[in-house]
Amino acid sequence: MPKRLKTPLAEKDVRDLKLGETIFLDGVVMTGRDEVHIHALDYLEKGKKMPVDFKGAALFHCGPIMRKAGDKWEVVAAGPTTSSRMNSLEPQFIEKFRPGAIIGKGGMSQPTIDAMKKYGCVYLAITGGAAVLAAKGFKSVSGVEWYELGMPEAIWIMNADNFGPLTVAIDAHGNSLFTAVNAKVKENEAKAREKLGLK
């Protein structure tokens, strides 16, 4: 049975999530890719005030396509960005800003998995190639920060309504579906090579 959670996420709820579980999100979801991570860490270093609070937040690795309708923004498409692009920045980002969930595709590195375990964060995988469908999970846009970075790199503050399905692909206990799959692939390759008499 899928779970429905509301942001900001409490650490207890995050740590209760199990690997492979399906969830849907309500509440605020913020987008953030490379530039947001770089800017946020730079702001912190310089003692500048952040325009948003990432604590318990759902941070979506996404460069959305937006359109202006009157004085309001609408989400046209919201496909996930490959999360490995943020691998060098994510462990420090999690430590400093304590988001509750990272949403993306493709998984993340071991240092990021370790940071998720230490600080109580999960990685929620969303299907790639379904950007228009993903956009339907956002009922409105309440704001944008750092728009000067460009539309795909800004922080879009979006209001989610049953956004998903999202799969818990890395939990807050150091377990990763990606690690498990890679281990299984290697095991199957070894068995196949053995069967064929290959070294």
N, C-alpha and C positions, 0 to 999 in steps of 0.2 A: 504494500500500500504506500503510495507516494506521500511524502511529508510536505506540508506547506508552512513555510517559515516567514517571519517578518523581520526586516532590517530596522535598526541595527541589531546584529545578532549577539546574543549573550554567549559568553565563552562556554558555559555549561551546555547550551544547545549545540554549539559547534562540536564540542568534544563527544557529545552523544551520537553524532552522525556516524553511520557505518559505511565502510567501503562498499561501493556498488549500489548504494541506496539512491533512489530517485527523489528529487525534491523540486518544489516550485517556490518562487519567491514573491513576496509582496513588499511594498515599501520602496525606499530609495535605493537605486543602483547607480553607481557612478562609473563612468568610463575613464580609463587611464592606460596609456601605452608608454613607450620609452621616454618621451619628453616629459610626461607628468611625473614619472619616477625621478628623473634627473632634476627637474625643477623643485619637486617636493623636498628631496634630500638637500638640495642647495639652499632652499629657504630655511630648513632646519639648522643647517651649519651656520647660516648668517643671522639666525635669531629672528627671522621675519615671520610674521603671522600668516598661517595658512588660510586660504579662503574657504576651505571645507574641513570637516573632521572625519578622518578615515576610521576612527575607532569603531570596531564592530561592523564596519561597512562591507558591502559587497562591491568589489572592484572588478569591473568588466574590462578585460583586454580587448578593446574594440575601437575601431575608428569609424564611427557611424556616418551614414549619409543623412543629413538633416535638411529640412526646408522650412522657410519662414512662412507662416500663414497669418497675415495681419501682424500683430505684435508678439505672436507666440511661435515657438519652434515645434516641429513635428519630426518624429523619427521615421525615415523612409526605409532604411535598411540598417541592420545592426549585427553584422557577421563578426565572429570572433577572430582575433589576430592570433597567430601562432605564439604561444606563451613563452617558448624558449628564447625569444628575442629579449625578454626581460630577466633572464636567468642571472645575469651579473648584478642586477639591481634589487631583485625581489627579496633576498634574505634580509638585507639591511632595511628595506622598506617595511617589511613585516615587523621587524624588531622595533623600529622607531614609531610606526603609525598604528600598528595592531589592527589591521582589517580582520573581519571575521571570515571572509571568503574571497577567493580569487576565482573569477570565471574566465574560461578561455578554451583553447583547444591544443592538443598535442602533449600536455604534461609539462613538468618542470624538473629542474636539476635536484640532485641529492642535497646540496646546501639549502635549497628552498624547502624541500621536504623536512629537513631538520629544523628549520626556523618555524615551519607550520606546527610541528610537534611541540616545540618549546613554548611558543606564544599563543597557541590555540587558534589555528586557521585551517580552512579546508580549501581544496582545489575542486571546483565544480566544472566538469566538462560539458560543453554545449556542442551540438552538432554543427560542423562547418558546412558551408554551402546552403544554409537556410536563413540567410540574412533578413529577408522580407518577413519570413515566419517569426523570427526572433523579435523583430520590431513590433509585432502585434502584442507582445507581452508588456509593452510600455504604453500606459494610458495617457501620459502627459509628460512634458519636460518642464521642470520647475526652475531651471537656470543653466548657465554655462559659465565656467571660469577658465581663465587663460586662453581665451579664444584667439589671442594674438599668435598662439602656436600653430594655428590652422585648424580647420574643422575636425580632421581625424585625430589630432593630437590634444585637443582641448579636454577639460573635464566637463562632461555632460552629466547633469544631475537629472536622472529620469525616474519617474514614478512607475514602479512595476505592479502589475496586477496578474497574479498567477503566471509569472515569467518562468518558462521552462519548456520541456523537462530538462533538468540538470542532473548529471550523475556525479556522485561523490567519487572522484577518481583518485584523490589523495586525501586521506583523513587526517585528523589531528593527533594521530598516534604513530606516525611514521610509515604507514602502509600506503602503497601506491599500486593502482591497477596496471600502470605502465610498466613498473618493475616486474610485477607478476607475469604479465604478458611476454615481456622480453626474456624472462627466465624460461618460460614455457617454450618459446620459439627456439632458444638455444638448446634446450633439452631435446626437442623434436629433431633439430638439425643433427645433433650428436647421435641420436638413435638411427636416423636415416643413413648417416655416414658409416656407422658401424655395420648396418645391414648390407650396405653396398661394398663393405670391405675397404672403405677409405679411411685414411688417418685423419 
